[in-house]
């Protein structure tokens, strides 16, 4: 995925908070994926309809991290979610 991509969450994908983790479940395939609190924040921003670049902009104000590290981590997570069909590209 690229920073200009706007991920979307398919209707059959649900997310729930379980302790410190957010669990994502695809009701159609049974695929599930766990997110730590930072991953959960990325998921929340995806749900708000932001591009990956906008997600990075928001998170730079919230976390002490370099832009390069953040961009790499956001794209890496988005790629994993896309591979599992837990997000699409809108």
Long-range contacts (C-beta under 8 A, 24 or more apart in sequence): 1-52, 1-75, 1-78, 1-79, 1-82, 1-89, 2-52, 2-75, 3-51, 3-52, 3-53, 3-56, 3-71, 3-74, 3-75, 4-51, 4-52, 4-53, 5-51, 5-52, 5-78, 5-89, 6-49, 6-50, 6-51, 6-52, 6-89, 6-90, 7-46, 7-52, 7-78, 7-81, 7-82, 7-87, 7-88, 7-89, 7-90, 8-46, 8-49, 8-87, 8-88, 8-89, 8-90, 9-46, 9-47, 9-86, 9-87, 9-88, 10-85, 10-86, 10-87, 10-88, 13-86, 13-87, 15-43, 15-47, 24-81, 24-86, 26-84, 26-85, 26-86, 29-85, 31-84, 31-85, 31-86, 33-80, 33-81, 33-84, 33-86, 35-77, 38-63, 38-73, 39-77, 42-74, 42-77, 42-78, 46-78, 46-87, 49-90, 52-78
